[in-house]
C-alpha cells in the first residue's frame, strides 16, 4: 500500500497528464492528515453471498470471486459496527435472499432479490435495541428482484426500523440513497472555493445542475441569489426542497429539463453556473446549452473524472471560457480516485 506522499504523487502525475493543456492552472492536491486517511468511508455498497458453512460474506467482486472485507480499514466505525451486527444477526440466504448492503451515513438498506418481503422474525425488540445503540437512524428493506448494475428501483421500499431521514453534521437532511462526499471537511473546502469564485450576490441568477440534496443550493440562496437546481433522484429532490426551500428545484435528467432552464433564464443580470455531474461528465445537450445559450459569466465544475473533465474543458474553451484554476481534492484516500474543481470564466470578462 502506498504512503500518503507516494499516493498523492501518483494522483498528481495522473492529473498532470490528463489535464496537460491547463497544467499551469493546476494547484497542489488538497488532502487530509495521515490519521484522517483511514476510517473515513460513511457511504458503502457491498455485495453479499451466503455460504452454508461460513455464513454471510460481505465484500467486493473480483472476477468470479467475492472478496470479504468485514474490517476494511477505510470504512468508518459505524459501517463496520453495522456490518458485524448483520453478519451475526441475519438468517440464512434461503430465508433472506440478500444481494447488497448499502449504507449512507446513518441510513442503511438491505437489498433483497425478491418481490415479497421475507420473514422478519429476526428483527425482534432485542435486535432493535441493538440497532438503536449502534448510532443508525434508519434501516430499510428494498425488494428488487432485478438488482444488479442498477441497485435501486422506484417501488419495493419498507422502513424496517427507525426514521426515514437523517441529518448530517451541517444540518442537511438526507435519505437512504443519498450521495455523500466521504470526507466532509475536504468537501466543505471545495464548496468554499467554488462559492468564493462564483461570488453570487442578491439579484444574480445561478443554475445548479446535478444538485443532489441541496448542499450548494442552500449556499447560493443564503447569499440572496436567484437559484434553480436540477436533480434526477426523487429522494434527493425531496431533501433538497427541505434543505434549500428558497430554490426552484426540478426533477429529471438535466438535458431533459433544458426547456424549463431556458424559461427560467433571466434576460439581464449576472448568470452563474455550478456543475457536479457523475463520472460520465456533462451531457452533450447540457454542454451546448451552457456554452451557447446560458453563457454564465463564471462557472464552477466539480468533476470525479479527469478524462471527461478534459473533454468538457476543451468544449468550454472553444466557446470562449478560460480556466482560472484547477483544484484537486483527495476525497478518497488509499484509492486511485480523486476529484477536481475547475473554475472558469468568460475570456472577455473583466469583473
C-alpha positions, -999 to 999 in steps of 0.1 A, spaced: 0 0 0 13 34 -10 23 60 16 3 93 17 32 111 -1 35 84 -28 -3 82 -33 -5 120 -37 24 120 -62 8 92 -82 -26 110 -84 -10 143 -93 11 127 -120 -22 112 -135 -39 146 -133 -10 164 -149 -11 140 -178 -49 141 -182 -52 179 -178 -19 188 -196 -33 218 -216 -41 235 -183 -10 224 -162 -2 260 -152 -37 263 -135 -34 230 -116 -30 235 -79 -14 211 -54 -36 182 -41 -58 192 -12 -58 164 14 -63 155 50 -39 145 78 -25 110 79 -49 98 106 -79 110 86 -69 89 56 -84 59 74 -119 50 87 -135 78 66 -160 59 43 -195 65 56 -211 56 22 -206 20 11 -221 -6 -12 -212 -42 -5 -222 -73 -24 -233 -102 -3 -233 -140 -6 -244 -168 17 -222 -199 23 -237 -229 40 -205 -234 61 -191 -199 65 -224 -180 66 -227 -145 51 -199 -128 32 -199 -90 26 -174 -77 1 -165 -68 -34 -163 -89 -66 -130 -96 -83 -139 -115 -114 -159 -145 -101 -148 -143 -65 -164 -122 -38 -136 -109 -16 -148 -104 20 -139 -71 36 -156 -72 71 -129 -49 86 -119 -27 57 -95 -1 71 -111 28 52 -147 20 64 -159 43 92 -166 27 126 -204 29 122 -202 10 89 -180 -17 105 -203 -19 135 -234 -25 114 -218 -50 91 -206 -70 120 -241 -69 135 -256 -81 103 -232 -109 99 -242 -123 133 -279 -114 130 -293 -122 95 -309 -155 89 -297 -178 61 -297 -169 24 -326 -194 19 -347 -173 43 -334 -139 34 -321 -135 -2 -298 -106 5 -279 -93 -26 -264 -60 -15 -259 -40 16 -258 -2 12 -251 23 40 -252 61 36 -243 78 68 -269 69 94 -293 53 69 -288 16 58 -305 -6 32 -308 -43 27 -315 -51 -10 -331 -85 -14 -337 -102 -48 -374 -110 -43 -408 -94 -48 -420 -105 -14 -409 -91 20 -392 -120 38 -400 -131 73 -385 -106 97 -387 -126 129 -350 -119 135 -356 -82 139 -372 -86 174 -372 -60 202 -338 -70 215 -323 -67 180 -340 -33 175 -324 -21 208 -290 -31 195 -297 -11 163 -306 19 184 -273 17 203 -253 14 170 -259 50 160 -281 41 130 -312 62 123 -330 41 98 -328 5 84 -346 -2 51 -356 -33 32 -356 -29 -6 -373 -57 -26 -357 -56 -60 -356 -89 -79 -336 -74 -107 -310 -57 -85 -275 -57 -102 -259 -28 -121 -289 -8 -110 -293 -11 -73 -325 7 -66 -360 6 -81 -388 31 -75 -410 6 -56 -404 -21 -31 -392 1 -1 -400 -8 35 -387 10 65 -379 -18 89 -368 3 118 -361 39 128 -366 72 109 -367 77 71 -344 107 72 -311 118 89 -292 150 93 -255 153 86 -231 174 106 -241 205 86 -278 201 93 -286 188 58 -314 162 56 -307 130 36 -322 96 30 -310 60 23 -300 65 -13 -283 99 -9 -248 105 -23 -224 120 2 -188 130 -2 -168 108 21 -146 134 38 -168 163 47 -140 187 57 -125 185 22 -159 188 6 -165 220 25 -132 233 13 -142 226 -22 -176 243 -18 -159 273 -1 -136 276 -31 -165 274 -55 -185 300 -36 -156 324 -33 -151 322 -71 -187 324 -81 -194 351 -55 -232 351 -60 -249 384 -49 -285 394 -45 -300 396 -79 -276 372 -96 -290 341 -112 -273 307 -106 -282 274 -121 -270 243 -101 -271 211 -121 -269 176 -106 -276 194 -73 -281 164 -51 -297 170 -17 -291 208 -19 -258 215 -1 -248 240 -27 -284 253 -33 -285 263 3 -253 283 0 -265 302 -31 -299 311 -16 -284 323 17 -264 348 -4 -296 361 -19 -292 348 -53 -320 336 -76 -314 298 -78 -326 268 -98 -314 232 -93 -319 200 -113 -315 165 -99 -326 131 -112 -332 113 -78 -366 118 -64 -354 113 -28 -326 139 -34 -351 163 -48 -373 159 -17 -344 165 6 -332 195 -15 -366 211 -11 -362 208 27 -326 219 27 -330 248 4 -367 259 4 -360 291 -15 -346 274 -46 -366 262 -76 -358 225 -79 -366 204 -110 -366 166 -111 -352 148 -141 -322 144 -163 -306 178 -168 -307 175 -206 -345 169 -204 -350 200 -183 -334 224 -208 -367 239 -218 -375 248 -182 -340 261 -177 -344 284 -208 -377 297 -194 -361 305 -161 -330 322 -176 -332 360 -170 -327 384 -199 -305 407 -178 -281 404 -148 -252 381 -139 -256 344 -147 -236 318 -128 -233 280 -131 -224 252 -107 -220 217 -121 -214 184 -102 -220 157 -128 -214 119 -125 -183 102 -138 -197 104 -174 -194 142 -173 -218 167 -188 -245 155 -212 -238 169 -247 -270 189 -247 -262 204 -213 -227 213 -225 -242 230 -256 -268 248 -235 -242 261 -211 -217 272 -237 -241 287 -263 -273 296 -246 -270 302 -208 -234 316 -212 -226 322 -175 -201 348 -166 -184 323 -142 -188 286 -137 -175 260 -112 -174 224 -122 -166 196 -96 -155 166 -115 -149 130 -104 -133 120 -138 -102 137 -152 -109 122 -186 -144 136 -190 -133 169 -174 -106 172 -201 -133 166 -228 -157 192 -213 -130 218 -207 -120 216 -243 -156 223 -254 -159 252 -230 -126 266 -241 -138 265 -277 -168 285 -266 -147 313 -251 -141 302 -215 -107 302 -198 -97 280 -169 -89 302 -139 -79 273 -116 -80 236 -112 -80 224 -76 -77 186 -69 -91 171 -37 -82 137 -23 -118 127 -13 -108 90 -15 -75 83 3 -60 49 -2 -77 46 -36 -70 57 -72 -99 82 -71 -99 119 -66 -120 149 -77 -111 182 -93 -128 216 -90 -125 236 -123 -131 273 -121 -138 290 -154 -148 325 -166 -156 341 -200 -125 352 -217 -137 388 -222 -150 391 -186 -130 417 -166 -151 419 -134 
